[in-house]
Amino acid sequence: MSIKQLTIFLGLSFFQFFEAQIRLPKLISDGMVLQRETPIKIWGWAAHEEAITLEFIGKTYQTQANADGEWQITLPSLPFGGPYKMILKASNSIELKNILVGDVWVASGQSNMAYEIFRSKRLYSRDIQNANNPYIRHFKVSKGVTFNEDKKDFKSGNWKSLNPNSIGKFSAVAHFFTEKIYEENQIPIGIINSSVGGSPAQAWMTESALKSFPEYFAESQKIKNKAFVDSIEYSDNNLRKVWRENANTNDLGLQNNWQSADFDDSSWSNFKVPGLWVSKLGDKQGVFWFRKKIFIESLDNNDTSVLNIGRISDADQTYINGQLIGSTAHKYLERSYDIPKHLLKEGDNTIVVRMFSYRLNGGFLKGMHRNLTVGNKLYELNSEWKFKAGTVLKMLPRPYQLHWAPSGLYKNMIAPLINFPIKGVIWYQGEGNVRNAAEYDRLFPALISDWRLQWGQGDFPFLYVQLTNYMKERETPSKSNWARLREAQSKTLSLTNTAMAVTIDIGEANDIHPKNKKDVGYRLASAAQRIVYKKGRLTPPPAYKAMEVVDGKIKITFSNPNALDVLDGTFLKNFAIAGADKKFVWAKAQFSDNSVFVWNDSIISPVAVRYAWADNPQTINFYDQIGMPISPFRTDTW
């Protein structure tokens, strides 16, 4: 054999040996949670027609890879338990450790499900300190989109047990859901967190399901064209790059060191925080600077110091005494920056915020607490600041948002999951579809049916969060896309094995990401206890059933009315009433004999009632016996 032939032979032998190595998907790994009481699929890749042996809980299973190197072994149903180990053998051997059998839930949706606990680390500091449960595991799916074939595995990801070091990256809603489920049932719980901020429902659906929505299906086909996608990515990236370059090149603040503590800002304009600069400059985009001096009389450098500057439109770079302490690129995120030790000093300290506004309404958004905390001392920052424009630029065009394209997230972040048996899904999404809320009547049930079809496990439990209260309270009854989408979510309860957590009372007017994620998770858990674990209240929560006109008032009746927690004679808020002219006005509403009577003396012949039909209803006082708010509703279809 010649040297050349020997080299080729050895190379092929090495290649064949390398190809023969068993490879497992990211989900099948150390620390995983397998679904109890259902056949369990273990799968992966190996060499062409290679024999694979699997050992688990005292039994041995065998299979052979197909011509493409794919293989699968189905284990019998198992009761909850563990930890166990699993050994897989072919030409190599893999040992998986610390495996549990319990209940696996997929947590999905957009940013309120993606919201990680570290973003509210001060609110949940005690929960973080006490997080220590090896029977609760989380797997975070790596974000990404795919426009052609479904992905078979994730780019990255591993199972993590609950402890103080890992909890910060857990979905807050999913964590509090698992915490309550474990507390009530003492069964190992696994969460697979596959969620993406801002994502619309159609991004999470298969192409097949999208055929009922021709516009979305057409778009899912269009983005399969690589040249089209490349042109969009180039255009969007280039526009952002050029905008940023212009901002940095032309910014007078960078040129003149406006971040310095010693800079003289006495000639700058005064600006009342919170507020938008439209009142001073008109609707301008670009880079704008804000400065604030805080006098600290005494200082212990061992104190923990934090700067809270709330939400900003759109991005910021924030300095203290000339040093950059944090930056955030998204307007929906609340800024809370830890201050390095020894950066603050006794006497004057200067806070500087370099703010970027890409599109419309730049400034400090209202409704946020803004302060500097130094140990036990708090310095209020919602007050007068100094303000000056660094440079004014043209508005940055809105990007195409390829990462939210129809079916793109399903193909990348859900398709690799469907071999993995699950208990059910918890879902928090809808904000991304508010602009076309009526479409959600069909879109959301289609998504649920689509996922159930793909998993092939029948009508598994699908629990979801109804949109919370958000935006400014209205003085008069008005149209509301948020209310309309909540109605679509309520209608989806007609699907079997679904339940909804109502959160109309725990949102924040000025934050689309309210911090209270514990009650959201607990309310989902309460729904799971009812329809999955068959504990607690087993009847559905009270909901609007019917109306009739009685002596000039509208009488509202409810399903399961005995579960209402309202005393006879109580006046209820947030009811509106209309006559044939379809003009709604606020109404009096009184609870009596398990019904609500609604009226307004100015409307002699009422025909319709709406309850909590608003982006952000005023104070809620209509609850059931386990403390859950009654879902908003309307009697009309106008």
MODABEL-V347171 format. One record per residue. N is the residue number from 0. RES is the residue in three letters. SS is DSSP state (~ for helix, > for strand, _ for the rest). D_LAST is the distance of its C-alpha to the last C-alpha in whole Angstrom. Layout:
# MODABEL-V347171
N&RES&SS&D_LAST + N&RES&SS&D_LAST
This chain:
# MODABEL-V347171
0&MET&_&86 + 1&SER&_&85 + 2&ILE&~&84 + 3&LYS&~&81 + 4&GLN&~&80 + 5&LEU&~&81 + 6&THR&~&78 + 7&ILE&~&76 + 8&PHE&~&76 + 9&LEU&~&76 + 10&GLY&~&73 + 11&LEU&~&71 + 12&SER&~&72 + 13&PHE&~&71 + 14&PHE&~&67 + 15&GLN&~&67 + 16&PHE&~&68 + 17&PHE&~&65 + 18&GLU&~&63 + 19&ALA&_&64 + 20&GLN&_&63 + 21&ILE&_&60 + 22&ARG&>&57 + 23&LEU&>&54 + 24&PRO&_&50 + 25&LYS&_&49 + 26&LEU&_&47 + 27&ILE&_&51 + 28&SER&_&53 + 29&ASP&_&54 + 30&GLY&_&52 + 31&MET&_&50 + 32&VAL&>&48 + 33&LEU&>&48 + 34&GLN&>&45 + 35&ARG&_&47 + 36&GLU&_&47 + 37&THR&_&46 + 38&PRO&_&48 + 39&ILE&>&49 + 40&LYS&>&49 + 41&ILE&>&51 + 42&TRP&>&52 + 43&GLY&>&53 + 44&TRP&>&55 + 45&ALA&_&59 + 46&ALA&_&62 + 47&HIS&_&62 + 48&GLU&_&62 + 49&GLU&_&63 + 50&ALA&>&64 + 51&ILE&>&62 + 52&THR&>&63 + 53&LEU&>&60 + 54&GLU&>&62 + 55&PHE&>&59 + 56&ILE&_&60 + 57&GLY&_&63 + 58&LYS&>&62 + 59&THR&>&63 + 60&TYR&>&61 + 61&GLN&>&62 + 62&THR&>&60 + 63&GLN&>&61 + 64&ALA&_&59 + 65&ASN&_&58 + 66&ALA&_&59 + 67&ASP&_&56 + 68&GLY&_&57 + 69&GLU&>&54 + 70&TRP&>&55 + 71&GLN&>&53 + 72&ILE&>&54 + 73&THR&>&52 + 74&LEU&>&53 + 75&PRO&_&53 + 76&SER&_&50 + 77&LEU&_&52 + 78&PRO&_&51 + 79&PHE&_&50 + 80&GLY&>&53 + 81&GLY&>&55 + 82&PRO&>&56 + 83&TYR&>&58 + 84&LYS&>&59 + 85&MET&>&59 + 86&ILE&>&62 + 87&LEU&>&61 + 88&LYS&>&64 + 89&ALA&_&65 + 90&SER&_&67 + 91&ASN&_&66 + 92&SER&>&65 + 93&ILE&>&62 + 94&GLU&>&61 + 95&LEU&>&58 + 96&LYS&>&58 + 97&ASN&>&56 + 98&ILE&>&54 + 99&LEU&>&52 + 100&VAL&>&50 + 101&GLY&>&47 + 102&ASP&>&43 + 103&VAL&>&41 + 104&TRP&>&38 + 105&VAL&>&36 + 106&ALA&>&34 + 107&SER&>&32 + 108&GLY&>&29 + 109&GLN&_&29 + 110&SER&~&31 + 111&ASN&~&30 + 112&MET&~&32 + 113&ALA&~&35 + 114&TYR&_&35 + 115&GLU&>&39 + 116&ILE&~&41 + 117&PHE&~&43 + 118&ARG&~&40 + 119&SER&~&40 + 120&LYS&_&44 + 121&ARG&_&45 + 122&LEU&_&42 + 123&TYR&_&43 + 124&SER&~&47 + 125&ARG&~&48 + 126&ASP&~&46 + 127&ILE&~&47 + 128&GLN&~&51 + 129&ASN&_&50 + 130&ALA&_&49 + 131&ASN&>&52 + 132&ASN&>&50 + 133&PRO&>&52 + 134&TYR&>&50 + 135&ILE&>&47 + 136&ARG&>&46 + 137&HIS&>&44 + 138&PHE&>&44 + 139&LYS&>&42 + 140&VAL&_&41 + 141&SER&_&43 + 142&LYS&_&40 + 143&GLY&_&40 + 144&VAL&_&38 + 145&THR&_&39 + 146&PHE&_&38 + 147&ASN&_&41 + 148&GLU&_&42 + 149&ASP&_&41 + 150&LYS&_&43 + 151&LYS&_&46 + 152&ASP&_&46 + 153&PHE&_&45 + 154&LYS&_&47 + 155&SER&_&48 + 156&GLY&_&47 + 157&ASN&_&49 + 158&TRP&>&49 + 159&LYS&>&49 + 160&SER&>&50 + 161&LEU&>&48 + 162&ASN&>&51 + 163&PRO&_&51 + 164&ASN&_&52 + 165&SER&_&49 + 166&ILE&~&46 + 167&GLY&~&45 + 168&LYS&~&44 + 169&PHE&_&42 + 170&SER&>&38 + 171&ALA&~&37 + 172&VAL&~&34 + 173&ALA&~&36 + 174&HIS&~&40 + 175&PHE&~&38 + 176&PHE&~&37 + 177&THR&~&40 + 178&GLU&~&42 + 179&LYS&~&40 + 180&ILE&~&40 + 181&TYR&~&44 + 182&GLU&~&45 + 183&GLU&~&43 + 184&ASN&~&45 + 185&GLN&_&48 + 186&ILE&_&47 + 187&PRO&_&47 + 188&ILE&>&44 + 189&GLY&>&44 + 190&ILE&>&41 + 191&ILE&>&40 + 192&ASN&>&38 + 193&SER&>&36 + 194&SER&>&34 + 195&VAL&_&33 + 196&GLY&_&32 + 197&GLY&_&29 + 198&SER&_&28 + 199&PRO&_&25 + 200&ALA&~&25 + 201&GLN&~&26 + 202&ALA&~&29 + 203&TRP&~&30 + 204&MET&_&30 + 205&THR&_&32 + 206&GLU&~&32 + 207&SER&~&32 + 208&ALA&~&29 + 209&LEU&~&27 + 210&LYS&_&28 + 211&SER&_&25 + 212&PHE&_&24 + 213&PRO&~&26 + 214&GLU&~&25 + 215&TYR&~&26 + 216&PHE&~&29 + 217&ALA&~&31 + 218&GLU&~&31 + 219&SER&~&33 + 220&GLN&~&35 + 221&LYS&~&36 + 222&ILE&_&37 + 223&LYS&_&39 + 224&ASN&_&41 + 225&LYS&~&44 + 226&ALA&~&44 + 227&PHE&~&41 + 228&VAL&~&40 + 229&ASP&~&44 + 230&SER&~&43 + 231&ILE&~&39 + 232&GLU&~&41 + 233&TYR&~&44 + 234&SER&~&42 + 235&ASP&~&40 + 236&ASN&~&43 + 237&ASN&~&45 + 238&LEU&~&42 + 239&ARG&~&42 + 240&LYS&~&46 + 241&VAL&~&47 + 242&TRP&~&44 + 243&ARG&~&46 + 244&GLU&~&50 + 245&ASN&~&49 + 246&ALA&~&48 + 247&ASN&~&51 + 248&THR&~&53 + 249&ASN&~&52 + 250&ASP&_&51 + 251&LEU&~&53 + 252&GLY&~&53 + 253&LEU&~&54 + 254&GLN&~&57 + 255&ASN&_&58 + 256&ASN&_&58 + 257&TRP&_&55 + 258&GLN&_&54 + 259&SER&_&58 + 260&ALA&_&58 + 261&ASP&_&61 + 262&PHE&_&59 + 263&ASP&_&59 + 264&ASP&_&56 + 265&SER&_&57 + 266&SER&_&56 + 267&TRP&_&52 + 268&SER&>&49 + 269&ASN&>&48 + 270&PHE&>&44 + 271&LYS&>&42 + 272&VAL&_&41 + 273&PRO&_&38 + 274&GLY&>&36 + 275&LEU&>&36 + 276&TRP&_&38 + 277&VAL&~&36 + 278&SER&~&37 + 279&LYS&~&41 + 280&LEU&~&41 + 281&GLY&_&37 + 282&ASP&_&35 + 283&LYS&_&38 + 284&GLN&>&39 + 285&GLY&>&42 + 286&VAL&>&45 + 287&PHE&>&45 + 288&TRP&>&47 + 289&PHE&>&47 + 290&ARG&>&50 + 291&LYS&>&51 + 292&LYS&>&54 + 293&ILE&>&54 + 294&PHE&>&57 + 295&ILE&>&58 + 296&GLU&_&61 + 297&SER&_&63 + 298&LEU&_&62 + 299&ASP&_&63 + 300&ASN&_&62 + 301&ASN&_&62 + 302&ASP&_&58 + 303&THR&_&55 + 304&SER&>&53 + 305&VAL&>&50 + 306&LEU&>&48 + 307&ASN&>&44 + 308&ILE&>&42 + 309&GLY&>&38 + 310&ARG&>&36 + 311&ILE&>&37 + 312&SER&>&35 + 313&ASP&_&37 + 314&ALA&>&40 + 315&ASP&>&43 + 316&GLN&>&47 + 317&THR&>&48 + 318&TYR&>&52 + 319&ILE&>&54 + 320&ASN&_&57 + 321&GLY&_&57 + 322&GLN&>&56 + 323&LEU&>&53 + 324&ILE&>&52 + 325&GLY&>&48 + 326&SER&>&46 + 327&THR&>&42 + 328&ALA&_&40 + 329&HIS&_&37 + 330&LYS&_&35 + 331&TYR&_&33 + 332&LEU&_&36 + 333&GLU&>&37 + 334&ARG&>&41 + 335&SER&>&44 + 336&TYR&>&47 + 337&ASP&>&50 + 338&ILE&_&53 + 339&PRO&_&57 + 340&LYS&_&59 + 341&HIS&_&62 + 342&LEU&_&59 + 343&LEU&_&59 + 344&LYS&_&62 + 345&GLU&_&63 + 346&GLY&>&62 + 347&ASP&>&59 + 348&ASN&>&57 + 349&THR&>&55 + 350&ILE&>&51 + 351&VAL&>&50 + 352&VAL&>&47 + 353&ARG&>&47 + 354&MET&>&43 + 355&PHE&>&42 + 356&SER&>&38 + 357&TYR&_&37 + 358&ARG&_&34 + 359&LEU&_&32 + 360&ASN&_&33 + 361&GLY&_&36 + 362&GLY&>&37 + 363&PHE&>&37 + 364&LEU&_&34 + 365&LYS&_&33 + 366&GLY&_&33 + 367&MET&_&36 + 368&HIS&_&39 + 369&ARG&_&42 + 370&ASN&>&45 + 371&LEU&>&49 + 372&THR&>&50 + 373&VAL&>&54 + 374&GLY&_&55 + 375&ASN&_&54 + 376&LYS&>&53 + 377&LEU&>&50 + 378&TYR&>&50 + 379&GLU&>&47 + 380&LEU&_&45 + 381&ASN&_&42 + 382&SER&_&45 + 383&GLU&>&46 + 384&TRP&>&47 + 385&LYS&>&49 + 386&PHE&>&47 + 387&LYS&>&48 + 388&ALA&>&47 + 389&GLY&>&49 + 390&THR&>&48 + 391&VAL&>&44 + 392&LEU&>&43 + 393&LYS&_&41 + 394&MET&_&37 + 395&LEU&_&38 + 396&PRO&_&35 + 397&ARG&_&33 + 398&PRO&_&34 + 399&TYR&_&33 + 400&GLN&_&33 + 401&LEU&~&35 + 402&HIS&~&35 + 403&TRP&~&31 + 404&ALA&_&31 + 405&PRO&_&30 + 406&SER&_&32 + 407&GLY&~&35 + 408&LEU&~&34 + 409&TYR&~&34 + 410&LYS&~&37 + 411&ASN&~&39 + 412&MET&~&38 + 413&ILE&~&37 + 414&ALA&~&39 + 415&PRO&~&42 + 416&LEU&~&41 + 417&ILE&_&40 + 418&ASN&_&44 + 419&PHE&_&44 + 420&PRO&_&42 + 421&ILE&_&40 + 422&LYS&_&39 + 423&GLY&>&35 + 424&VAL&>&33 + 425&ILE&>&31 + 426&TRP&>&28 + 427&TYR&>&27 + 428&GLN&_&25 + 429&GLY&_&21 + 430&GLU&~&22 + 431&GLY&~&23 + 432&ASN&~&20 + 433&VAL&~&18 + 434&ARG&~&17 + 435&ASN&~&16 + 436&ALA&~&14 + 437&ALA&~&12 + 438&GLU&~&15 + 439&TYR&~&17 + 440&ASP&~&15 + 441&ARG&~&18 + 442&LEU&~&20 + 443&PHE&~&21 + 444&PRO&~&22 + 445&ALA&~&24 + 446&LEU&~&26 + 447&ILE&~&27 + 448&SER&~&28 + 449&ASP&~&30 + 450&TRP&~&32 + 451&ARG&~&33 + 452&LEU&~&34 + 453&GLN&~&36 + 454&TRP&~&38 + 455&GLY&_&38 + 456&GLN&_&38 + 457&GLY&_&36 + 458&ASP&_&32 + 459&PHE&_&34 + 460&PRO&>&32 + 461&PHE&>&29 + 462&LEU&>&28 + 463&TYR&>&26 + 464&VAL&>&25 + 465&GLN&_&21 + 466&LEU&_&21 + 467&THR&_&23 + 468&ASN&_&22 + 469&TYR&>&23 + 470&MET&_&23 + 471&LYS&_&23 + 472&GLU&_&22 + 473&ARG&_&20 + 474&GLU&_&21 + 475&THR&_&18 + 476&PRO&_&14 + 477&SER&_&13 + 478&LYS&_&11 + 479&SER&_&12 + 480&ASN&~&13 + 481&TRP&~&16 + 482&ALA&~&13 + 483&ARG&~&11 + 484&LEU&~&14 + 485&ARG&~&16 + 486&GLU&~&13 + 487&ALA&~&14 + 488&GLN&~&18 + 489&SER&~&17 + 490&LYS&~&16 + 491&THR&~&19 + 492&LEU&~&21 + 493&SER&~&21 + 494&LEU&_&24 + 495&THR&_&27 + 496&ASN&_&29 + 497&THR&>&27 + 498&ALA&>&26 + 499&MET&>&24 + 500&ALA&>&26 + 501&VAL&_&23 + 502&THR&_&25 + 503&ILE&_&22 + 504&ASP&_&25 + 505&ILE&_&28 + 506&GLY&_&27 + 507&GLU&>&28 + 508&ALA&_&26 + 509&ASN&_&29 + 510&ASP&>&29 + 511&ILE&_&27 + 512&HIS&_&30 + 513&PRO&_&31 + 514&LYS&_&34 + 515&ASN&_&34 + 516&LYS&_&34 + 517&LYS&~&36 + 518&ASP&~&33 + 519&VAL&~&31 + 520&GLY&~&34 + 521&TYR&~&34 + 522&ARG&~&31 + 523&LEU&~&31 + 524&ALA&~&34 + 525&SER&~&33 + 526&ALA&~&31 + 527&ALA&~&34 + 528&GLN&~&36 + 529&ARG&~&34 + 530&ILE&~&33 + 531&VAL&_&36 + 532&TYR&_&39 + 533&LYS&_&38 + 534&LYS&_&39 + 535&GLY&_&37 + 536&ARG&_&34 + 537&LEU&_&34 + 538&THR&_&31 + 539&PRO&_&27 + 540&PRO&_&26 + 541&PRO&_&24 + 542&ALA&>&20 + 543&TYR&>&17 + 544&LYS&>&18 + 545&ALA&>&16 + 546&MET&>&16 + 547&GLU&>&17 + 548&VAL&>&18 + 549&VAL&>&22 + 550&ASP&_&24 + 551&GLY&_&21 + 552&LYS&>&20 + 553&ILE&>&17 + 554&LYS&>&19 + 555&ILE&>&18 + 556&THR&>&20 + 557&PHE&>&21 + 558&SER&>&23 + 559&ASN&_&26 + 560&PRO&~&26 + 561&ASN&~&30 + 562&ALA&~&30 + 563&LEU&>&28 + 564&ASP&_&30 + 565&VAL&_&29 + 566&LEU&_&32 + 567&ASP&_&31 + 568&GLY&_&30 + 569&THR&_&29 + 570&PHE&>&26 + 571&LEU&_&23 + 572&LYS&_&22 + 573&ASN&_&19 + 574&PHE&>&17 + 575&ALA&>&14 + 576&ILE&>&13 + 577&ALA&>&11 + 578&GLY&_&12 + 579&ALA&_&11 + 580&ASP&_&11 + 581&LYS&_&8 + 582&LYS&_&11 + 583&PHE&_&11 + 584&VAL&>&15 + 585&TRP&>&17 + 586&ALA&_&18 + 587&LYS&>&22 + 588&ALA&>&21 + 589&GLN&>&24 + 590&PHE&>&26 + 591&SER&>&28 + 592&ASP&_&29 + 593&ASN&_&27 + 594&SER&>&24 + 595&VAL&>&22 + 596&PHE&>&21 + 597&VAL&>&19 + 598&TRP&>&19 + 599&ASN&_&20 + 600&ASP&_&23 + 601&SER&_&21 + 602&ILE&_&18 + 603&ILE&_&20 + 604&SER&_&17 + 605&PRO&_&15 + 606&VAL&_&12 + 607&ALA&>&10 + 608&VAL&>&11 + 609&ARG&>&11 + 610&TYR&>&14 + 611&ALA&_&16 + 612&TRP&_&13 + 613&ALA&_&15 + 614&ASP&_&17 + 615&ASN&_&20 + 616&PRO&_&20 + 617&GLN&_&23 + 618&THR&_&25 + 619&ILE&_&24 + 620&ASN&_&26 + 621&PHE&_&24 + 622&TYR&>&26 + 623&ASP&>&28 + 624&GLN&_&32 + 625&ILE&_&32 + 626&GLY&_&31 + 627&MET&_&28 + 628&PRO&>&25 + 629&ILE&_&22 + 630&SER&_&19 + 631&PRO&_&16 + 632&PHE&>&13 + 633&ARG&>&10 + 634&THR&_&9 + 635&ASP&_&6 + 636&THR&_&4 + 637&TRP&_&0
